[in-house]
Amino acid sequence: MELLSPAGTLEKLSYAYTYGADAAYIGMQDFSLRTRAGNITDADIAELTQIKGTKKLYAALNSYLHEDDLALLSDRLATIKAYPFDACIVSDLGAALLLRNYFGDTRALHLSTQANCLNSEAVKAYQEFGFSRIILGREASLVDIDRIKQAVPEMEIETFVHGAMCMAYSGRCFLSAFLTGRSANQGDCAHTCRWSYRLTQRADTPLVGGELALEEESRPGEYYPVFEGDGYTTILSSKDLCMIDHLAQLREAGVDSVKIEGRMKSLYYVATVSRAYRKALDALEGKASASDWKLYRDELFRVSHREFSTGFFFNTEQIANPTEVSYIRDYLLIGTIGEEMGPQLFALHLKNKIEVGKTVEYIGPAILSIEDDSFTLEDSDGNSVEVANHHQKVLLRTDKPISKGFIIRQKLK
């Protein structure tokens, strides 16, 4: 099975490939359902092509288009041709028609999960339209997948195996648009379902004693529909998906590509999760030991996530109830290792503060982790630096066996 990883930016794309992805998907700013993911622009084409190399790359053009959007896509087709995309992920049939007529067979069409495809007859219809791969709706069970694949064996089946789930049907949600004016169906979801709420008494009601309402933690004075309970709680935030222990069953059901959600997530998330699934797939295919990959699997439970579930694959019991906690996280991303500037001396690209004397860990594509409490920091003139902050230019000196592309993290207390 293909391992398909998210890439919100060029940097994340590079790490997705380096840490094990066979393919990656990235958004185009005007047409992606993750407009705040960074995405790519026409100025990135050369670098995008260089990073991609011989790997696969899919363009997320999966928002639903209004008339003006469709005209914009039509005007952009010649430019899109210059991008090194192997396929376009599409949910809007109007967009699919434009792409099919312009590119013919030179760019594959993949149906977005947003299109809610859940049965074999729908798959056949999309096949006749020109789609070569279906990203099934997250509501599809393993039994459904098996039956669909048997009915249409030549169609590639892709399914999400890890990351955030949505309480709305295949992500078609209006909650964000209702509360913030940011539409999830236009790529600008505010993740309103993830907010924390509490039951309180409205201060603006004429009723004696006040009227009970929901108040969001960071928006005092704004009131939402009532529910019973006390303290802050999530009300619509679903559990995250994790299928790393069930890849053999997915393969048996006929899945061709397993997909990680997370174009809005950090570089650390993309790398660590991609690495874990790469090791698991390698073990499944006999390329790695059964015991080795489980060490990398354990790392999934240390990356920022909500409670894990198996989604709809086996039953709806786990996913039917919202998560009871916001985020679980064991590590903080400190930065990444750049070029080796001298013996045991590396450029350092900081995302958070680093301090000499504090223990950090390095992780690599094939290195689980290496602890280091004896590293030193220097500026470009070789002067000692004790503390460096986000984006500050410093060099890291260490005797640990690391190289460019390694990630630095720090354990949270």
VEXDREN-2710 file (C-alpha; in Angstrom, 1 decimal):
% VEXDREN-2710
k/r/px/py/pz
1/MET/0.0/0.0/0.0
2/GLU/1.0/3.6/-0.7
3/LEU/1.8/5.8/2.3
4/LEU/0.3/9.2/1.6
5/SER/1.3/12.1/4.0
6/PRO/0.2/15.7/4.4
7/ALA/2.2/18.7/3.3
8/GLY/1.0/22.1/4.2
9/THR/4.2/23.8/3.1
10/LEU/7.3/23.0/1.1
11/GLU/9.3/22.3/4.3
12/LYS/6.7/19.8/5.5
13/LEU/6.7/18.2/2.1
14/SER/10.4/17.6/2.3
15/TYR/10.1/16.1/5.8
16/ALA/7.1/13.9/4.7
17/TYR/9.2/12.3/2.0
18/THR/12.4/12.1/4.1
19/TYR/10.5/10.3/6.9
20/GLY/8.9/7.7/4.7
21/ALA/6.0/8.9/2.6
22/ASP/5.6/7.4/-0.9
23/ALA/3.4/10.2/-1.9
24/ALA/2.2/13.5/-0.4
25/TYR/-0.7/15.9/-1.0
26/ILE/-0.5/19.7/-0.9
27/GLY/-3.0/22.4/-1.4
28/MET/-3.2/25.2/-4.0
29/GLN/-4.2/28.4/-2.1
30/ASP/-7.3/29.3/-4.1
31/PHE/-8.9/25.9/-4.3
32/SER/-7.9/23.9/-1.1
33/LEU/-10.0/23.0/1.9
34/ARG/-7.1/24.1/4.1
35/THR/-6.6/27.7/3.1
36/ARG/-4.6/28.4/6.3
37/ALA/-2.2/25.5/5.8
38/GLY/0.5/27.6/4.0
39/ASN/-0.1/25.8/0.7
40/ILE/2.0/26.7/-2.4
41/THR/2.2/29.5/-5.0
42/ASP/3.5/29.8/-8.5
43/ALA/6.8/31.0/-7.2
44/ASP/7.3/27.6/-5.6
45/ILE/7.1/25.5/-8.8
46/ALA/10.9/25.0/-9.2
47/GLU/11.5/24.1/-5.6
48/LEU/8.4/21.9/-5.5
49/THR/9.7/19.9/-8.4
50/GLN/13.1/19.5/-6.9
51/ILE/11.7/18.3/-3.5
52/LYS/9.3/15.9/-5.2
53/GLY/12.0/14.1/-7.2
54/THR/10.6/10.7/-8.2
55/LYS/8.0/10.6/-5.4
56/LYS/4.3/11.1/-6.0
57/LEU/2.6/14.4/-5.4
58/TYR/-1.1/15.2/-5.4
59/ALA/-2.8/18.6/-5.6
60/ALA/-5.7/19.3/-3.3
61/LEU/-8.2/21.2/-5.4
62/ASN/-11.0/20.0/-3.3
63/SER/-13.1/23.0/-2.2
64/TYR/-16.6/23.5/-3.6
65/LEU/-16.6/26.1/-6.3
66/HIS/-19.0/29.0/-6.9
67/GLU/-19.2/30.5/-10.4
68/ASP/-16.4/33.0/-9.8
69/ASP/-14.2/30.2/-8.4
70/LEU/-14.9/28.0/-11.5
71/ALA/-13.9/30.9/-13.7
72/LEU/-10.7/31.4/-11.7
73/LEU/-9.8/27.7/-12.0
74/SER/-10.4/27.8/-15.8
75/ASP/-8.0/30.8/-16.0
76/ARG/-5.4/29.0/-13.9
77/LEU/-5.3/25.7/-15.9
78/ALA/-2.3/26.6/-18.0
79/THR/-0.4/27.6/-14.9
80/ILE/-1.4/24.4/-13.0
81/LYS/0.1/22.4/-15.9
82/ALA/3.5/23.7/-14.9
83/TYR/3.2/22.1/-11.5
84/PRO/4.7/18.6/-11.1
85/PHE/1.4/17.1/-9.9
86/ASP/0.6/13.4/-10.6
87/ALA/-3.0/13.8/-9.7
88/CYS/-5.6/16.3/-8.6
89/ILE/-7.9/15.7/-5.6
90/VAL/-11.3/17.0/-6.5
91/SER/-14.7/17.1/-4.9
92/ASP/-16.6/19.4/-7.2
93/LEU/-17.7/17.8/-10.4
94/GLY/-17.5/21.1/-12.3
95/ALA/-13.9/21.4/-11.4
96/ALA/-13.3/17.7/-12.3
97/LEU/-14.8/18.3/-15.8
98/LEU/-12.6/21.3/-16.4
99/LEU/-9.5/19.4/-15.3
100/ARG/-10.4/16.3/-17.3
101/ASN/-11.1/18.2/-20.5
102/TYR/-7.9/20.2/-20.2
103/PHE/-5.4/17.5/-19.0
104/GLY/-6.9/14.3/-20.4
105/ASP/-5.0/11.3/-19.1
106/THR/-1.9/13.3/-18.2
107/ARG/-3.2/14.2/-14.7
108/ALA/-5.1/11.6/-12.7
109/LEU/-8.4/12.5/-11.0
110/HIS/-8.8/11.5/-7.3
111/LEU/-12.2/11.9/-5.7
112/SER/-12.0/13.8/-2.4
113/THR/-13.5/12.3/0.7
114/GLN/-15.6/15.5/0.8
115/ALA/-17.7/14.0/-2.0
116/ASN/-19.1/11.4/0.4
117/CYS/-18.5/8.3/-1.8
118/LEU/-19.7/5.3/0.1
119/ASN/-21.0/2.6/-2.3
120/SER/-19.9/0.7/-5.3
121/GLU/-22.5/2.2/-7.7
122/ALA/-21.2/5.7/-6.9
123/VAL/-17.7/4.4/-7.5
124/LYS/-18.7/3.1/-10.9
125/ALA/-20.3/6.4/-11.8
126/TYR/-17.1/8.3/-10.9
127/GLN/-15.1/5.8/-12.8
128/GLU/-17.1/6.5/-15.9
129/PHE/-16.5/10.2/-15.3
130/GLY/-12.7/9.6/-15.4
131/PHE/-11.6/9.2/-11.8
132/SER/-8.9/6.6/-11.2
133/ARG/-9.0/6.8/-7.4
134/ILE/-11.7/7.2/-4.8
135/ILE/-10.9/8.6/-1.3
136/LEU/-13.8/7.0/0.5
137/GLY/-15.9/8.9/3.0
138/ARG/-14.7/8.3/6.5
139/GLU/-18.0/6.6/7.3
140/ALA/-17.0/3.6/5.2
141/SER/-16.4/0.4/7.2
142/LEU/-13.9/-2.3/6.4
143/VAL/-16.8/-4.5/5.2
144/ASP/-17.9/-1.6/2.9
145/ILE/-14.4/-1.2/1.5
146/ASP/-14.1/-4.9/0.8
147/ARG/-17.4/-5.0/-1.0
148/ILE/-16.6/-1.9/-3.1
149/LYS/-13.2/-3.2/-4.1
150/GLN/-14.7/-6.5/-5.2
151/ALA/-17.4/-4.7/-7.2
152/VAL/-14.9/-2.3/-8.9
153/PRO/-11.5/-4.0/-8.6
154/GLU/-9.7/-1.7/-11.1
155/MET/-10.5/1.4/-9.0
156/GLU/-7.8/2.5/-6.6
157/ILE/-9.1/2.9/-3.0
158/GLU/-7.6/5.5/-0.7
159/THR/-8.7/5.9/2.9
160/PHE/-7.7/8.0/5.9
161/VAL/-5.9/6.0/8.6
162/HIS/-4.6/8.7/11.0
163/GLY/-5.5/12.2/12.3
164/ALA/-8.4/14.4/13.0
165/MET/-12.0/13.3/12.4
166/CYS/-15.0/15.5/12.0
167/MET/-18.4/15.2/13.7
168/ALA/-20.1/16.4/10.5
169/TYR/-20.9/14.0/7.7
170/SER/-17.6/13.6/5.7
171/GLY/-16.6/17.0/6.9
172/ARG/-19.6/18.9/5.5
173/CYS/-20.2/21.2/8.4
174/PHE/-21.7/24.6/8.8
175/LEU/-20.9/25.2/12.5
176/SER/-17.8/27.3/11.8
177/ALA/-19.6/29.4/9.2
178/PHE/-22.5/29.9/11.6
179/LEU/-20.4/31.0/14.6
180/THR/-17.5/32.8/13.0
181/GLY/-18.4/33.4/9.3
182/ARG/-15.6/31.1/8.2
183/SER/-16.9/28.3/6.0
184/ALA/-15.4/24.8/6.4
185/ASN/-16.7/24.0/2.9
186/GLN/-14.6/26.9/1.5
187/GLY/-11.4/25.8/3.2
188/ASP/-11.5/28.2/6.2
189/CYS/-12.8/26.1/9.1
190/ALA/-12.3/27.7/12.5
191/HIS/-12.5/24.3/14.2
192/THR/-15.4/25.6/16.3
193/CYS/-16.1/22.0/17.4
194/ARG/-12.7/21.9/19.2
195/TRP/-13.4/24.9/21.4
196/SER/-14.0/24.5/25.1
197/TYR/-17.3/25.5/26.5
198/ARG/-19.0/25.9/29.9
199/LEU/-22.5/26.1/31.2
200/THR/-23.2/29.6/32.6
201/GLN/-25.9/32.1/33.3
202/ARG/-26.5/34.8/30.8
203/ALA/-25.9/38.3/32.1
204/ASP/-27.9/39.9/29.3
205/THR/-31.3/38.1/29.7
206/PRO/-34.3/39.7/31.3
207/LEU/-35.4/36.5/32.9
208/VAL/-35.2/36.4/36.7
209/GLY/-32.1/34.5/37.9
210/GLY/-30.6/34.5/34.4
211/GLU/-30.9/32.0/31.6
212/LEU/-28.5/29.0/31.2
213/ALA/-26.3/29.1/28.1
214/LEU/-23.0/27.8/26.7
215/GLU/-20.1/30.2/26.9
216/GLU/-16.8/29.6/25.0
217/GLU/-13.6/29.8/27.1
218/SER/-12.0/32.6/25.1
219/ARG/-15.2/34.4/24.1
220/PRO/-16.9/35.6/27.3
221/GLY/-20.2/37.2/26.8
222/GLU/-21.0/35.2/23.6
223/TYR/-23.7/32.6/24.3
224/TYR/-24.5/29.3/22.5
225/PRO/-27.1/26.6/22.9
226/VAL/-27.5/25.1/26.4
227/PHE/-26.5/21.6/27.6
228/GLU/-26.2/20.0/31.1
229/GLY/-22.9/19.8/32.8
230/ASP/-20.3/22.0/34.6
231/GLY/-16.9/23.2/33.9
232/TYR/-15.5/23.6/30.4
233/THR/-15.9/20.8/28.0
234/THR/-15.8/20.0/24.3
235/ILE/-19.2/19.3/22.8
236/LEU/-18.5/18.4/19.2
237/SER/-14.8/17.5/19.1
238/SER/-14.5/13.9/17.8
239/LYS/-11.7/11.5/18.7
240/ASP/-8.7/11.2/16.4
241/LEU/-8.2/8.3/14.1
242/CYS/-5.4/5.8/14.5
243/MET/-5.3/2.6/12.4
244/ILE/-1.6/1.7/12.7
245/ASP/-2.5/-1.6/14.4
246/HIS/-4.9/-2.6/11.6
247/LEU/-3.0/-2.1/8.4
248/ALA/-3.1/-5.8/7.5
249/GLN/-6.9/-5.7/7.6
250/LEU/-7.0/-2.6/5.4
251/ARG/-4.8/-4.3/2.9
252/GLU/-7.0/-7.4/2.9
253/ALA/-10.0/-5.2/2.3
254/GLY/-8.4/-3.9/-0.9
255/VAL/-7.1/-0.4/0.2
256/ASP/-4.4/0.9/-2.2
257/SER/-3.3/4.0/-0.3
258/VAL/-3.4/4.9/3.4
259/LYS/-3.6/8.6/4.1
260/ILE/-2.5/10.7/7.1
261/GLU/-4.5/13.8/7.9
262/GLY/-2.7/16.9/9.0
263/ARG/-1.8/19.7/6.5
264/MET/-2.4/22.1/9.3
265/LYS/-0.2/20.1/11.7
266/SER/3.4/20.7/12.6
267/LEU/6.5/19.5/10.8
268/TYR/7.2/17.3/13.8
269/TYR/3.8/15.7/13.5
270/VAL/4.2/15.0/9.8
271/ALA/7.6/13.5/10.2
272/THR/6.9/11.4/13.3
273/VAL/3.6/10.0/12.1
274/SER/4.9/9.3/8.6
275/ARG/7.9/7.5/10.1
276/ALA/5.7/5.3/12.3
277/TYR/3.4/4.2/9.5
278/ARG/6.4/3.7/7.2
279/LYS/7.9/1.3/9.7
280/ALA/4.6/-0.5/10.2
281/LEU/4.1/-0.9/6.4
282/ASP/7.6/-2.2/6.0
283/ALA/7.0/-4.7/8.8
284/LEU/3.8/-5.8/7.1
285/GLU/5.7/-6.3/3.8
286/GLY/8.5/-8.2/5.5
287/LYS/11.0/-5.4/5.1
288/ALA/11.5/-4.7/8.8
289/SER/11.2/-6.8/12.0
290/ALA/7.9/-7.0/13.8
291/SER/9.4/-5.8/17.0
292/ASP/11.3/-2.8/15.7
293/TRP/8.3/-0.9/14.2
294/LYS/6.4/-1.0/17.5
295/LEU/9.0/1.3/19.0
296/TYR/8.1/3.8/16.4
297/ARG/4.4/3.1/16.9
298/ASP/4.8/4.2/20.5
299/GLU/5.9/7.6/19.3
300/LEU/2.4/8.2/17.9
301/PHE/1.1/8.4/21.4
302/ARG/3.6/11.1/22.3
303/VAL/2.7/13.4/19.4
304/SER/0.0/16.0/20.0
305/HIS/-3.4/14.2/19.5
306/ARG/-6.8/13.8/21.0
307/GLU/-8.1/10.4/22.2
308/PHE/-7.5/7.8/19.5
309/SER/-10.2/5.6/18.0
310/THR/-10.6/3.3/15.0
311/GLY/-13.3/5.6/13.5
312/PHE/-16.0/3.8/11.5
313/PHE/-13.9/0.9/10.3
314/PHE/-15.2/-1.7/12.8
315/ASN/-18.3/0.0/14.4
316/THR/-19.5/3.4/15.4
317/GLU/-19.1/2.8/19.2
318/GLN/-15.8/4.6/19.6
319/ILE/-16.5/7.5/17.3
320/ALA/-20.0/8.2/18.5
321/ASN/-19.0/10.1/21.6
322/PRO/-16.8/13.3/21.6
323/THR/-13.4/13.2/23.0
324/GLU/-13.2/14.0/26.8
325/VAL/-9.8/15.7/26.6
326/SER/-8.5/18.5/24.3
327/TYR/-4.9/17.5/23.4
328/ILE/-2.4/14.9/24.7
329/ARG/1.2/15.9/24.1
330/ASP/4.5/14.7/25.5
331/TYR/7.1/16.7/23.4
332/LEU/7.7/20.2/22.2
333/LEU/9.3/20.7/18.7
334/ILE/12.5/22.7/19.2
335/GLY/13.7/22.9/15.6
336/THR/15.5/21.1/12.8
337/ILE/19.1/20.3/11.9
338/GLY/20.4/22.0/8.8
339/GLU/23.7/21.8/7.0
340/GLU/26.8/20.5/8.7
341/MET/29.0/23.7/8.9
342/GLY/32.0/21.9/10.3
343/PRO/33.0/18.8/12.3
344/GLN/30.1/18.2/14.7
345/LEU/28.7/21.7/14.0
346/PHE/25.3/22.2/12.5
347/ALA/23.0/25.0/11.3
348/LEU/20.0/25.1/13.5
349/HIS/16.5/26.1/12.4
350/LEU/14.6/27.0/15.6
351/LYS/10.8/26.8/16.1
352/ASN/11.0/27.2/19.9
353/LYS/13.5/28.2/22.6
354/ILE/16.6/26.1/23.2
355/GLU/18.8/26.4/26.3
356/VAL/22.2/25.0/27.0
357/GLY/22.2/22.5/29.8
358/LYS/18.6/21.3/29.1
359/THR/18.1/17.8/27.8
360/VAL/16.9/17.6/24.2
361/GLU/16.3/14.6/21.9
362/TYR/17.1/14.1/18.2
363/ILE/15.0/12.0/16.0
364/GLY/15.8/10.9/12.4
365/PRO/14.1/8.8/9.7
366/ALA/15.7/5.7/11.0
367/ILE/16.8/6.8/14.4
368/LEU/14.2/6.5/17.2
369/SER/15.7/9.1/19.5
370/ILE/19.0/10.2/20.9
371/GLU/19.3/12.2/24.1
372/ASP/21.7/15.1/24.5
373/ASP/22.4/17.3/27.5
374/SER/25.9/18.3/26.6
375/PHE/25.4/20.3/23.3
376/THR/26.6/23.8/23.0
377/LEU/25.4/26.8/20.9
378/GLU/27.4/29.3/19.0
379/ASP/26.7/32.4/16.9
380/SER/28.2/32.9/13.4
381/ASP/31.4/34.3/14.9
382/GLY/32.0/31.3/17.2
383/ASN/30.9/33.0/20.4
384/SER/29.1/30.9/23.0
385/VAL/25.3/31.3/23.3
386/GLU/23.4/30.1/26.3
387/VAL/19.8/30.6/25.1
388/ALA/18.3/31.0/21.6
389/ASN/14.8/31.7/20.5
390/HIS/12.5/31.1/17.6
391/HIS/14.1/32.0/14.3
392/GLN/17.4/33.1/15.9
393/LYS/20.4/32.1/13.8
394/VAL/22.7/29.9/15.9
395/LEU/24.9/26.8/15.4
396/LEU/24.6/23.7/17.4
397/ARG/27.7/21.6/18.3
398/THR/27.2/18.0/19.4
399/ASP/29.1/14.8/19.5
400/LYS/25.9/12.8/18.8
401/PRO/25.6/11.0/15.4
402/ILE/23.1/13.3/13.8
403/SER/22.8/14.8/10.3
404/LYS/20.8/17.3/8.2
405/GLY/17.1/16.6/8.4
406/PHE/17.1/15.4/12.0
407/ILE/14.4/17.0/14.3
408/ILE/15.1/18.3/17.8
409/ARG/12.4/18.0/20.5
410/GLN/12.2/18.5/24.2
411/LYS/10.1/16.4/26.7
412/LEU/7.4/18.4/28.4
413/LYS/7.0/18.1/32.1
END
